[in-house]
Amino acid sequence: MKYKNAFKTQEGKEEVLKQYDMLLEAPTIPHERFYVNTCHGSTFCRLTMRYSYLMEKKI
């Protein structure tokens, strides 16, 4: 399977990721960071507390 790059430039990628990180670091969005091992290697994940709360309560 051939993968396409989601960003036109490296600068564009860095700006999008910077904005994404700033949004997630806001105190109104608690989250946890972790890696998941998959058959394709280790994958970085961010899980919002709202989602983890729902999973914990099995809602």
PyMOL Python script that loads the backbone (N, CA, C, O; Angstrom):
from pymol import cmd

cmd.read_pdbstr("""\
ATOM      1  N   MET A   1       0.844  -1.181   0.000  1.00  0.00           N
ATOM      2  CA  MET A   1       0.000   0.000   0.000  1.00  0.00           C
ATOM      3  C   MET A   1       0.886   1.240   0.000  1.00  0.00           C
ATOM      4  O   MET A   1       1.796   1.352   0.822  1.00  0.00           O
ATOM      5  N   LYS A   2       0.635   2.145  -0.890  1.00  0.00           N
ATOM      6  CA  LYS A   2       1.428   3.352  -0.985  1.00  0.00           C
ATOM      7  C   LYS A   2       0.783   4.461  -0.153  1.00  0.00           C
ATOM      8  O   LYS A   2      -0.407   4.742  -0.290  1.00  0.00           O
ATOM      9  N   TYR A   3       1.587   5.087   0.710  1.00  0.00           N
ATOM     10  CA  TYR A   3       1.088   6.152   1.578  1.00  0.00           C
ATOM     11  C   TYR A   3       1.450   7.505   0.988  1.00  0.00           C
ATOM     12  O   TYR A   3       2.552   7.696   0.474  1.00  0.00           O
ATOM     13  N   LYS A   4       0.517   8.439   1.066  1.00  0.00           N
ATOM     14  CA  LYS A   4       0.783   9.801   0.632  1.00  0.00           C
ATOM     15  C   LYS A   4       1.064  10.666   1.843  1.00  0.00           C
ATOM     16  O   LYS A   4       0.535  10.416   2.927  1.00  0.00           O
ATOM     17  N   ASN A   5       1.876  11.662   1.670  1.00  0.00           N
ATOM     18  CA  ASN A   5       2.162  12.600   2.742  1.00  0.00           C
ATOM     19  C   ASN A   5       0.951  13.508   2.929  1.00  0.00           C
ATOM     20  O   ASN A   5       0.409  14.035   1.957  1.00  0.00           O
ATOM     21  N   ALA A   6       0.529  13.689   4.171  1.00  0.00           N
ATOM     22  CA  ALA A   6      -0.647  14.515   4.466  1.00  0.00           C
ATOM     23  C   ALA A   6      -0.332  16.008   4.388  1.00  0.00           C
ATOM     24  O   ALA A   6      -1.252  16.825   4.370  1.00  0.00           O
ATOM     25  N   PHE A   7       0.929  16.374   4.341  1.00  0.00           N
ATOM     26  CA  PHE A   7       1.332  17.784   4.345  1.00  0.00           C
ATOM     27  C   PHE A   7       2.097  18.119   3.076  1.00  0.00           C
ATOM     28  O   PHE A   7       2.868  17.303   2.570  1.00  0.00           O
ATOM     29  N   LYS A   8       1.879  19.328   2.565  1.00  0.00           N
ATOM     30  CA  LYS A   8       2.572  19.752   1.351  1.00  0.00           C
ATOM     31  C   LYS A   8       4.017  20.131   1.636  1.00  0.00           C
ATOM     32  O   LYS A   8       4.898  19.910   0.805  1.00  0.00           O
ATOM     33  N   THR A   9       4.263  20.709   2.828  1.00  0.00           N
ATOM     34  CA  THR A   9       5.623  21.118   3.189  1.00  0.00           C
ATOM     35  C   THR A   9       5.931  20.688   4.624  1.00  0.00           C
ATOM     36  O   THR A   9       5.023  20.445   5.419  1.00  0.00           O
ATOM     37  N   GLN A  10       7.204  20.598   4.936  1.00  0.00           N
ATOM     38  CA  GLN A  10       7.630  20.292   6.303  1.00  0.00           C
ATOM     39  C   GLN A  10       7.204  21.410   7.249  1.00  0.00           C
ATOM     40  O   GLN A  10       6.830  21.148   8.392  1.00  0.00           O
ATOM     41  N   GLU A  11       7.260  22.657   6.777  1.00  0.00           N
ATOM     42  CA  GLU A  11       6.859  23.805   7.594  1.00  0.00           C
ATOM     43  C   GLU A  11       5.366  23.724   7.932  1.00  0.00           C
ATOM     44  O   GLU A  11       4.960  24.017   9.056  1.00  0.00           O
ATOM     45  N   GLY A  12       4.560  23.327   6.953  1.00  0.00           N
ATOM     46  CA  GLY A  12       3.128  23.172   7.191  1.00  0.00           C
ATOM     47  C   GLY A  12       2.843  22.091   8.216  1.00  0.00           C
ATOM     48  O   GLY A  12       1.987  22.256   9.085  1.00  0.00           O
ATOM     49  N   LYS A  13       3.560  20.989   8.111  1.00  0.00           N
ATOM     50  CA  LYS A  13       3.402  19.897   9.065  1.00  0.00           C
ATOM     51  C   LYS A  13       3.750  20.364  10.470  1.00  0.00           C
ATOM     52  O   LYS A  13       3.008  20.104  11.417  1.00  0.00           O
ATOM     53  N   GLU A  14       4.876  21.052  10.606  1.00  0.00           N
ATOM     54  CA  GLU A  14       5.312  21.523  11.916  1.00  0.00           C
ATOM     55  C   GLU A  14       4.311  22.501  12.522  1.00  0.00           C
ATOM     56  O   GLU A  14       4.066  22.461  13.728  1.00  0.00           O
ATOM     57  N   GLU A  15       3.730  23.376  11.706  1.00  0.00           N
ATOM     58  CA  GLU A  15       2.748  24.349  12.199  1.00  0.00           C
ATOM     59  C   GLU A  15       1.478  23.642  12.674  1.00  0.00           C
ATOM     60  O   GLU A  15       0.949  23.974  13.735  1.00  0.00           O
ATOM     61  N   VAL A  16       0.990  22.685  11.911  1.00  0.00           N
ATOM     62  CA  VAL A  16      -0.214  21.943  12.307  1.00  0.00           C
ATOM     63  C   VAL A  16       0.035  21.193  13.613  1.00  0.00           C
ATOM     64  O   VAL A  16      -0.799  21.233  14.517  1.00  0.00           O
ATOM     65  N   LEU A  17       1.164  20.516  13.719  1.00  0.00           N
ATOM     66  CA  LEU A  17       1.470  19.770  14.937  1.00  0.00           C
ATOM     67  C   LEU A  17       1.663  20.688  16.136  1.00  0.00           C
ATOM     68  O   LEU A  17       1.291  20.335  17.255  1.00  0.00           O
ATOM     69  N   LYS A  18       2.243  21.862  15.908  1.00  0.00           N
ATOM     70  CA  LYS A  18       2.414  22.837  16.989  1.00  0.00           C
ATOM     71  C   LYS A  18       1.049  23.301  17.507  1.00  0.00           C
ATOM     72  O   LYS A  18       0.836  23.375  18.717  1.00  0.00           O
ATOM     73  N   GLN A  19       0.138  23.610  16.600  1.00  0.00           N
ATOM     74  CA  GLN A  19      -1.204  24.037  16.999  1.00  0.00           C
ATOM     75  C   GLN A  19      -1.946  22.914  17.723  1.00  0.00           C
ATOM     76  O   GLN A  19      -2.644  23.160  18.707  1.00  0.00           O
ATOM     77  N   TYR A  20      -1.794  21.707  17.244  1.00  0.00           N
ATOM     78  CA  TYR A  20      -2.423  20.533  17.861  1.00  0.00           C
ATOM     79  C   TYR A  20      -1.905  20.347  19.286  1.00  0.00           C
ATOM     80  O   TYR A  20      -2.685  20.113  20.209  1.00  0.00           O
ATOM     81  N   ASP A  21      -0.595  20.452  19.463  1.00  0.00           N
ATOM     82  CA  ASP A  21      -0.008  20.316  20.792  1.00  0.00           C
ATOM     83  C   ASP A  21      -0.494  21.417  21.728  1.00  0.00           C
ATOM     84  O   ASP A  21      -0.789  21.155  22.895  1.00  0.00           O
ATOM     85  N   MET A  22      -0.580  22.647  21.225  1.00  0.00           N
ATOM     86  CA  MET A  22      -1.058  23.761  22.048  1.00  0.00           C
ATOM     87  C   MET A  22      -2.501  23.525  22.497  1.00  0.00           C
ATOM     88  O   MET A  22      -2.849  23.799  23.646  1.00  0.00           O
ATOM     89  N   LEU A  23      -3.328  23.025  21.604  1.00  0.00           N
ATOM     90  CA  LEU A  23      -4.715  22.744  21.941  1.00  0.00           C
ATOM     91  C   LEU A  23      -4.816  21.682  23.027  1.00  0.00           C
ATOM     92  O   LEU A  23      -5.585  21.832  23.976  1.00  0.00           O
ATOM     93  N   LEU A  24      -4.047  20.615  22.891  1.00  0.00           N
ATOM     94  CA  LEU A  24      -4.113  19.535  23.871  1.00  0.00           C
ATOM     95  C   LEU A  24      -3.491  19.902  25.212  1.00  0.00           C
ATOM     96  O   LEU A  24      -3.829  19.308  26.236  1.00  0.00           O
ATOM     97  N   GLU A  25      -2.591  20.869  25.215  1.00  0.00           N
ATOM     98  CA  GLU A  25      -1.978  21.281  26.474  1.00  0.00           C
ATOM     99  C   GLU A  25      -2.868  22.240  27.253  1.00  0.00           C
ATOM    100  O   GLU A  25      -2.567  22.565  28.402  1.00  0.00           O
ATOM    101  N   ALA A  26      -3.959  22.697  26.644  1.00  0.00           N
ATOM    102  CA  ALA A  26      -4.877  23.594  27.341  1.00  0.00           C
ATOM    103  C   ALA A  26      -5.430  22.872  28.571  1.00  0.00           C
ATOM    104  O   ALA A  26      -5.727  21.680  28.500  1.00  0.00           O
ATOM    105  N   PRO A  27      -5.569  23.568  29.684  1.00  0.00           N
ATOM    106  CA  PRO A  27      -6.015  22.905  30.915  1.00  0.00           C
ATOM    107  C   PRO A  27      -7.440  22.353  30.835  1.00  0.00           C
ATOM    108  O   PRO A  27      -7.840  21.563  31.690  1.00  0.00           O
ATOM    109  N   THR A  28      -8.199  22.750  29.837  1.00  0.00           N
ATOM    110  CA  THR A  28      -9.576  22.273  29.722  1.00  0.00           C
ATOM    111  C   THR A  28      -9.678  20.912  29.044  1.00  0.00           C
ATOM    112  O   THR A  28     -10.762  20.331  28.990  1.00  0.00           O
ATOM    113  N   ILE A  29      -8.567  20.394  28.527  1.00  0.00           N
ATOM    114  CA  ILE A  29      -8.595  19.102  27.849  1.00  0.00           C
ATOM    115  C   ILE A  29      -7.572  18.164  28.501  1.00  0.00           C
ATOM    116  O   ILE A  29      -6.457  18.021  27.998  1.00  0.00           O
ATOM    117  N   PRO A  30      -7.941  17.536  29.602  1.00  0.00           N
ATOM    118  CA  PRO A  30      -6.994  16.596  30.220  1.00  0.00           C
ATOM    119  C   PRO A  30      -6.824  15.374  29.319  1.00  0.00           C
ATOM    120  O   PRO A  30      -7.772  14.919  28.680  1.00  0.00           O
ATOM    121  N   HIS A  31      -5.608  14.859  29.282  1.00  0.00           N
ATOM    122  CA  HIS A  31      -5.334  13.701  28.437  1.00  0.00           C
ATOM    123  C   HIS A  31      -4.136  12.939  28.975  1.00  0.00           C
ATOM    124  O   HIS A  31      -3.390  13.444  29.814  1.00  0.00           O
ATOM    125  N   GLU A  32      -3.961  11.741  28.494  1.00  0.00           N
ATOM    126  CA  GLU A  32      -2.763  10.977  28.822  1.00  0.00           C
ATOM    127  C   GLU A  32      -2.081  10.564  27.521  1.00  0.00           C
ATOM    128  O   GLU A  32      -2.728  10.399  26.487  1.00  0.00           O
ATOM    129  N   ARG A  33      -0.779  10.402  27.594  1.00  0.00           N
ATOM    130  CA  ARG A  33       0.027  10.030  26.428  1.00  0.00           C
ATOM    131  C   ARG A  33       0.623   8.655  26.669  1.00  0.00           C
ATOM    132  O   ARG A  33       1.044   8.338  27.782  1.00  0.00           O
ATOM    133  N   PHE A  34       0.656   7.851  25.636  1.00  0.00           N
ATOM    134  CA  PHE A  34       1.245   6.527  25.764  1.00  0.00           C
ATOM    135  C   PHE A  34       1.520   5.957  24.381  1.00  0.00           C
ATOM    136  O   PHE A  34       1.067   6.497  23.372  1.00  0.00           O
ATOM    137  N   TYR A  35       2.262   4.867  24.345  1.00  0.00           N
ATOM    138  CA  TYR A  35       2.563   4.167  23.103  1.00  0.00           C
ATOM    139  C   TYR A  35       1.840   2.828  23.094  1.00  0.00           C
ATOM    140  O   TYR A  35       1.705   2.180  24.132  1.00  0.00           O
ATOM    141  N   VAL A  36       1.379   2.418  21.924  1.00  0.00           N
ATOM    142  CA  VAL A  36       0.734   1.125  21.732  1.00  0.00           C
ATOM    143  C   VAL A  36       1.573   0.338  20.728  1.00  0.00           C
ATOM    144  O   VAL A  36       1.898   0.840  19.652  1.00  0.00           O
ATOM    145  N   ASN A  37       1.916  -0.878  21.081  1.00  0.00           N
ATOM    146  CA  ASN A  37       2.654  -1.739  20.148  1.00  0.00           C
ATOM    147  C   ASN A  37       1.670  -2.365  19.169  1.00  0.00           C
ATOM    148  O   ASN A  37       0.683  -2.977  19.574  1.00  0.00           O
ATOM    149  N   THR A  38       1.944  -2.210  17.891  1.00  0.00           N
ATOM    150  CA  THR A  38       1.115  -2.790  16.844  1.00  0.00           C
ATOM    151  C   THR A  38       1.986  -3.653  15.946  1.00  0.00           C
ATOM    152  O   THR A  38       3.206  -3.692  16.105  1.00  0.00           O
ATOM    153  N   CYS A  39       1.367  -4.333  15.016  1.00  0.00           N
ATOM    154  CA  CYS A  39       2.140  -5.155  14.083  1.00  0.00           C
ATOM    155  C   CYS A  39       2.996  -4.286  13.155  1.00  0.00           C
ATOM    156  O   CYS A  39       3.889  -4.800  12.483  1.00  0.00           O
ATOM    157  N   HIS A  40       2.733  -2.981  13.113  1.00  0.00           N
ATOM    158  CA  HIS A  40       3.509  -2.054  12.283  1.00  0.00           C
ATOM    159  C   HIS A  40       4.539  -1.284  13.096  1.00  0.00           C
ATOM    160  O   HIS A  40       5.233  -0.421  12.558  1.00  0.00           O
ATOM    161  N   GLY A  41       4.647  -1.585  14.387  1.00  0.00           N
ATOM    162  CA  GLY A  41       5.599  -0.895  15.248  1.00  0.00           C
ATOM    163  C   GLY A  41       4.882  -0.149  16.360  1.00  0.00           C
ATOM    164  O   GLY A  41       3.677  -0.308  16.551  1.00  0.00           O
ATOM    165  N   SER A  42       5.626   0.660  17.086  1.00  0.00           N
ATOM    166  CA  SER A  42       5.088   1.415  18.208  1.00  0.00           C
ATOM    167  C   SER A  42       4.383   2.673  17.694  1.00  0.00           C
ATOM    168  O   SER A  42       4.913   3.381  16.838  1.00  0.00           O
ATOM    169  N   THR A  43       3.187   2.947  18.221  1.00  0.00           N
ATOM    170  CA  THR A  43       2.397   4.090  17.788  1.00  0.00           C
ATOM    171  C   THR A  43       2.090   4.983  18.979  1.00  0.00           C
ATOM    172  O   THR A  43       1.582   4.517  19.999  1.00  0.00           O
ATOM    173  N   PHE A  44       2.399   6.267  18.849  1.00  0.00           N
ATOM    174  CA  PHE A  44       2.122   7.245  19.893  1.00  0.00           C
ATOM    175  C   PHE A  44       0.636   7.571  19.914  1.00  0.00           C
ATOM    176  O   PHE A  44       0.037   7.797  18.863  1.00  0.00           O
ATOM    177  N   CYS A  45       0.030   7.599  21.113  1.00  0.00           N
ATOM    178  CA  CYS A  45      -1.403   7.885  21.251  1.00  0.00           C
ATOM    179  C   CYS A  45      -1.633   8.942  22.321  1.00  0.00           C
ATOM    180  O   CYS A  45      -0.866   9.065  23.276  1.00  0.00           O
ATOM    181  N   ARG A  46      -2.690   9.691  22.143  1.00  0.00           N
ATOM    182  CA  ARG A  46      -3.176  10.610  23.172  1.00  0.00           C
ATOM    183  C   ARG A  46      -4.630  10.260  23.416  1.00  0.00           C
ATOM    184  O   ARG A  46      -5.428  10.185  22.482  1.00  0.00           O
ATOM    185  N   LEU A  47      -4.966  10.048  24.670  1.00  0.00           N
ATOM    186  CA  LEU A  47      -6.310   9.648  25.041  1.00  0.00           C
ATOM    187  C   LEU A  47      -6.899  10.727  25.934  1.00  0.00           C
ATOM    188  O   LEU A  47      -6.340  11.031  26.988  1.00  0.00           O
ATOM    189  N   THR A  48      -8.013  11.304  25.527  1.00  0.00           N
ATOM    190  CA  THR A  48      -8.644  12.316  26.370  1.00  0.00           C
ATOM    191  C   THR A  48      -9.279  11.639  27.569  1.00  0.00           C
ATOM    192  O   THR A  48      -9.731  10.497  27.485  1.00  0.00           O
ATOM    193  N   MET A  49      -9.309  12.342  28.669  1.00  0.00           N
ATOM    194  CA  MET A  49      -9.875  11.779  29.883  1.00  0.00           C
ATOM    195  C   MET A  49     -11.364  11.500  29.711  1.00  0.00           C
ATOM    196  O   MET A  49     -11.888  10.549  30.291  1.00  0.00           O
ATOM    197  N   ARG A  50     -12.034  12.304  28.934  1.00  0.00           N
ATOM    198  CA  ARG A  50     -13.459  12.084  28.718  1.00  0.00           C
ATOM    199  C   ARG A  50     -13.665  10.697  28.101  1.00  0.00           C
ATOM    200  O   ARG A  50     -14.542   9.950  28.535  1.00  0.00           O
ATOM    201  N   TYR A  51     -12.879  10.360  27.114  1.00  0.00           N
ATOM    202  CA  TYR A  51     -13.005   9.051  26.472  1.00  0.00           C
ATOM    203  C   TYR A  51     -12.629   7.938  27.444  1.00  0.00           C
ATOM    204  O   TYR A  51     -13.324   6.926  27.524  1.00  0.00           O
ATOM    205  N   SER A  52     -11.535   8.116  28.183  1.00  0.00           N
ATOM    206  CA  SER A  52     -11.120   7.068  29.104  1.00  0.00           C
ATOM    207  C   SER A  52     -12.148   6.898  30.215  1.00  0.00           C
ATOM    208  O   SER A  52     -12.352   5.786  30.701  1.00  0.00           O
ATOM    209  N   TYR A  53     -12.794   7.976  30.621  1.00  0.00           N
ATOM    210  CA  TYR A  53     -13.861   7.883  31.624  1.00  0.00           C
ATOM    211  C   TYR A  53     -15.014   7.045  31.079  1.00  0.00           C
ATOM    212  O   TYR A  53     -15.557   6.195  31.785  1.00  0.00           O
ATOM    213  N   LEU A  54     -15.385   7.283  29.828  1.00  0.00           N
ATOM    214  CA  LEU A  54     -16.470   6.521  29.223  1.00  0.00           C
ATOM    215  C   LEU A  54     -16.117   5.047  29.135  1.00  0.00           C
ATOM    216  O   LEU A  54     -16.956   4.183  29.387  1.00  0.00           O
ATOM    217  N   MET A  55     -14.862   4.763  28.774  1.00  0.00           N
ATOM    218  CA  MET A  55     -14.437   3.372  28.661  1.00  0.00           C
ATOM    219  C   MET A  55     -14.441   2.703  30.047  1.00  0.00           C
ATOM    220  O   MET A  55     -14.843   1.548  30.190  1.00  0.00           O
ATOM    221  N   GLU A  56     -13.988   3.450  31.057  1.00  0.00           N
ATOM    222  CA  GLU A  56     -13.949   2.919  32.420  1.00  0.00           C
ATOM    223  C   GLU A  56     -15.358   2.590  32.926  1.00  0.00           C
ATOM    224  O   GLU A  56     -15.572   1.577  33.591  1.00  0.00           O
ATOM    225  N   LYS A  57     -16.310   3.463  32.598  1.00  0.00           N
ATOM    226  CA  LYS A  57     -17.692   3.276  33.024  1.00  0.00           C
ATOM    227  C   LYS A  57     -18.464   2.355  32.084  1.00  0.00           C
ATOM    228  O   LYS A  57     -19.610   1.992  32.349  1.00  0.00           O
ATOM    229  N   LYS A  58     -17.804   1.979  30.965  1.00  0.00           N
ATOM    230  CA  LYS A  58     -18.421   1.107  29.958  1.00  0.00           C
ATOM    231  C   LYS A  58     -19.732   1.684  29.431  1.00  0.00           C
ATOM    232  O   LYS A  58     -20.729   0.978  29.280  1.00  0.00           O
ATOM    233  N   ILE A  59     -19.698   2.985  29.156  1.00  0.00           N
ATOM    234  CA  ILE A  59     -20.881   3.690  28.614  1.00  0.00           C
ATOM    235  C   ILE A  59     -20.892   3.570  27.118  1.00  0.00           C
ATOM    236  O   ILE A  59     -21.796   4.088  26.464  1.00  0.00           O
TER     237      ILE A  59
END
""", "prot")
cmd.dss("prot")
cmd.show_as("cartoon", "prot")
cmd.util.cbc("prot")
cmd.orient("prot")
